[in-house]
Amino acid sequence: MAKYLMAYRGGSMAETDEARAAVMAAWGAWFGSLGPAIVDPGNPFGPSATVGGDRSVSSGGGAGLTGYSVLSADSLDAANEMAKSCPVLDNGGTVEVYETFEVM
């Protein structure tokens, strides 16, 4: 079984306590549905910076990523199926799915 990085982009922030509770419940339900496939539930991202090839630092990450999770799946297709029910999609976001490789 391989590991897949789910990289989240976008999505809106809930504006009320009730909406935040609903969003957290949706994420909890999604993670619950994935069961042992969860390797690392991940976290949202905060402020970011980009370090260029010339070693200069600019404010903000170029990719606009907002968080990540790591899941275990039999194939990229299976990981994509898991991503299709991710709550970030309900808030205007997207999920990029990457297979990871053990090299160290």
Phi and psi restraints in degrees (value plus and minus 20) as a CYANA .aco file:
   2 ALA   PHI    -115.9   -75.9
   2 ALA   PSI     146.2   186.2
   3 LYS   PHI    -126.5   -86.5
   3 LYS   PSI     123.2   163.2
   4 TYR   PHI    -149.3  -109.3
   4 TYR   PSI     113.0   153.0
   5 LEU   PHI    -109.6   -69.6
   5 LEU   PSI     105.7   145.7
   6 MET   PHI    -118.8   -78.8
   6 MET   PSI      91.0   131.0
   7 ALA   PHI    -122.5   -82.5
   7 ALA   PSI      98.9   138.9
   8 TYR   PHI    -113.2   -73.2
   8 TYR   PSI     118.8   158.8
   9 ARG   PHI    -150.0  -110.0
   9 ARG   PSI     110.9   150.9
  10 GLY   PHI      54.6    94.6
  10 GLY   PSI    -176.1  -136.1
  11 GLY   PHI      76.1   116.1
  11 GLY   PSI     130.6   170.6
  12 SER   PHI    -120.2   -80.2
  12 SER   PSI     134.3   174.3
  13 MET   PHI    -106.8   -66.8
  13 MET   PSI     117.1   157.1
  14 ALA   PHI     -87.1   -47.1
  14 ALA   PSI     120.2   160.2
  15 GLU   PHI    -118.9   -78.9
  15 GLU   PSI     -34.1     5.9
  16 THR   PHI    -144.7  -104.7
  16 THR   PSI     142.3   182.3
  17 ASP   PHI     -80.3   -40.3
  17 ASP   PSI     -59.4   -19.4
  18 GLU   PHI     -83.9   -43.9
  18 GLU   PSI     -64.0   -24.0
  19 ALA   PHI     -86.1   -46.1
  19 ALA   PSI     -60.3   -20.3
  20 ARG   PHI     -82.2   -42.2
  20 ARG   PSI     -61.8   -21.8
  21 ALA   PHI     -82.5   -42.5
  21 ALA   PSI     -59.6   -19.6
  22 ALA   PHI     -85.9   -45.9
  22 ALA   PSI     -60.8   -20.8
  23 VAL   PHI     -84.2   -44.2
  23 VAL   PSI     -65.6   -25.6
  24 MET   PHI     -83.1   -43.1
  24 MET   PSI     -57.5   -17.5
  25 ALA   PHI     -84.4   -44.4
  25 ALA   PSI     -59.5   -19.5
  26 ALA   PHI     -83.9   -43.9
  26 ALA   PSI     -63.4   -23.4
  27 TRP   PHI     -84.5   -44.5
  27 TRP   PSI     -61.7   -21.7
  28 GLY   PHI     -81.6   -41.6
  28 GLY   PSI     -60.9   -20.9
  29 ALA   PHI     -86.2   -46.2
  29 ALA   PSI     -60.6   -20.6
  30 TRP   PHI     -84.1   -44.1
  30 TRP   PSI     -68.5   -28.5
  31 PHE   PHI     -80.9   -40.9
  31 PHE   PSI     -59.0   -19.0
  32 GLY   PHI     -81.4   -41.4
  32 GLY   PSI     -57.2   -17.2
  33 SER   PHI     -91.1   -51.1
  33 SER   PSI     -44.2    -4.2
  34 LEU   PHI    -102.8   -62.8
  34 LEU   PSI     -43.0    -3.0
  35 GLY   PHI      32.9    72.9
  35 GLY   PSI    -148.8  -108.8
  36 PRO   PHI     -90.4   -50.4
  36 PRO   PSI     -24.5    15.5
  37 ALA   PHI     -89.7   -49.7
  37 ALA   PSI     -37.3     2.7
  38 ILE   PHI     -96.5   -56.5
  38 ILE   PSI      97.7   137.7
  39 VAL   PHI    -111.9   -71.9
  39 VAL   PSI     -65.6   -25.6
  40 ASP   PHI    -167.8  -127.8
  40 ASP   PSI      94.5   134.5
  41 PRO   PHI     -84.4   -44.4
  41 PRO   PSI     -38.9     1.1
  42 GLY   PHI      59.8    99.8
  42 GLY   PSI    -183.6  -143.6
  43 ASN   PHI    -179.4  -139.4
  43 ASN   PSI     141.8   181.8
  44 PRO   PHI     -94.3   -54.3
  44 PRO   PSI     139.7   179.7
  45 PHE   PHI    -115.9   -75.9
  45 PHE   PSI     129.7   169.7
  46 GLY   PHI    -126.1   -86.1
  46 GLY   PSI    -168.1  -128.1
  47 PRO   PHI     -74.9   -34.9
  47 PRO   PSI     128.5   168.5
  48 SER   PHI    -157.9  -117.9
  48 SER   PSI     148.7   188.7
  49 ALA   PHI    -164.9  -124.9
  49 ALA   PSI     140.2   180.2
  50 THR   PHI    -140.5  -100.5
  50 THR   PSI     108.6   148.6
  51 VAL   PHI    -122.5   -82.5
  51 VAL   PSI     100.0   140.0
  52 GLY   PHI    -104.9   -64.9
  52 GLY   PSI     149.2   189.2
  53 GLY   PHI     -78.0   -38.0
  53 GLY   PSI     -47.2    -7.2
  54 ASP   PHI    -106.8   -66.8
  54 ASP   PSI     -11.9    28.1
  55 ARG   PHI      54.3    94.3
  55 ARG   PSI     -10.5    29.5
  56 SER   PHI     -96.8   -56.8
  56 SER   PSI     131.9   171.9
  57 VAL   PHI    -137.1   -97.1
  57 VAL   PSI     109.3   149.3
  58 SER   PHI    -141.7  -101.7
  58 SER   PSI     130.8   170.8
  59 SER   PHI     -91.2   -51.2
  59 SER   PSI     117.0   157.0
  60 GLY   PHI      68.9   108.9
  60 GLY   PSI     122.6   162.6
  61 GLY   PHI    -106.5   -66.5
  61 GLY   PSI     117.1   157.1
  62 GLY   PHI     -86.5   -46.5
  62 GLY   PSI     -46.9    -6.9
  63 ALA   PHI    -101.6   -61.6
  63 ALA   PSI     -39.4     0.6
  64 GLY   PHI      50.1    90.1
  64 GLY   PSI       5.8    45.8
  65 LEU   PHI     -90.2   -50.2
  65 LEU   PSI     126.0   166.0
  66 THR   PHI    -138.7   -98.7
  66 THR   PSI     -24.1    15.9
  67 GLY   PHI     149.9   189.9
  67 GLY   PSI    -198.1  -158.1
  68 TYR   PHI    -175.8  -135.8
  68 TYR   PSI     142.6   182.6
  69 SER   PHI    -167.5  -127.5
  69 SER   PSI     137.8   177.8
  70 VAL   PHI    -141.9  -101.9
  70 VAL   PSI     105.7   145.7
  71 LEU   PHI    -143.3  -103.3
  71 LEU   PSI     139.1   179.1
  72 SER   PHI    -126.8   -86.8
  72 SER   PSI     114.6   154.6
  73 ALA   PHI    -172.1  -132.1
  73 ALA   PSI     141.9   181.9
  74 ASP   PHI     -94.0   -54.0
  74 ASP   PSI     -44.1    -4.1
  75 SER   PHI    -181.9  -141.9
  75 SER   PSI     147.9   187.9
  76 LEU   PHI     -81.7   -41.7
  76 LEU   PSI     -59.7   -19.7
  77 ASP   PHI     -80.4   -40.4
  77 ASP   PSI     -62.1   -22.1
  78 ALA   PHI     -85.3   -45.3
  78 ALA   PSI     -59.9   -19.9
  79 ALA   PHI     -85.1   -45.1
  79 ALA   PSI     -59.7   -19.7
  80 ASN   PHI     -80.8   -40.8
  80 ASN   PSI     -60.5   -20.5
  81 GLU   PHI     -81.7   -41.7
  81 GLU   PSI     -60.5   -20.5
  82 MET   PHI     -82.9   -42.9
  82 MET   PSI     -60.9   -20.9
  83 ALA   PHI     -85.9   -45.9
  83 ALA   PSI     -47.6    -7.6
  84 LYS   PHI     -81.8   -41.8
  84 LYS   PSI     -40.8    -0.8
  85 SER   PHI    -126.0   -86.0
  85 SER   PSI      -5.6    34.4
  86 CYS   PHI     -87.7   -47.7
  86 CYS   PSI     112.8   152.8
  87 PRO   PHI     -81.3   -41.3
  87 PRO   PSI     -43.0    -3.0
  88 VAL   PHI     -82.0   -42.0
  88 VAL   PSI     -46.6    -6.6
  89 LEU   PHI     -87.1   -47.1
  89 LEU   PSI     -48.4    -8.4
  90 ASP   PHI     -95.5   -55.5
  90 ASP   PSI     -32.4     7.6
  91 ASN   PHI    -134.7   -94.7
  91 ASN   PSI       5.1    45.1
  92 GLY   PHI      66.0   106.0
  92 GLY   PSI     -11.6    28.4
  93 GLY   PHI    -115.5   -75.5
  93 GLY   PSI     159.8   199.8
  94 THR   PHI    -151.6  -111.6
  94 THR   PSI     143.2   183.2
  95 VAL   PHI    -145.3  -105.3
  95 VAL   PSI     104.4   144.4
  96 GLU   PHI    -120.5   -80.5
  96 GLU   PSI     115.1   155.1
  97 VAL   PHI    -134.6   -94.6
  97 VAL   PSI     104.4   144.4
  98 TYR   PHI    -145.9  -105.9
  98 TYR   PSI     111.2   151.2
  99 GLU   PHI     -96.1   -56.1
  99 GLU   PSI     116.4   156.4
 100 THR   PHI    -121.7   -81.7
 100 THR   PSI     138.0   178.0
 101 PHE   PHI    -146.2  -106.2
 101 PHE   PSI     115.2   155.2
 102 GLU   PHI     -98.6   -58.6
 102 GLU   PSI      95.1   135.1
 103 VAL   PHI    -142.7  -102.7
 103 VAL   PSI     -30.7     9.3
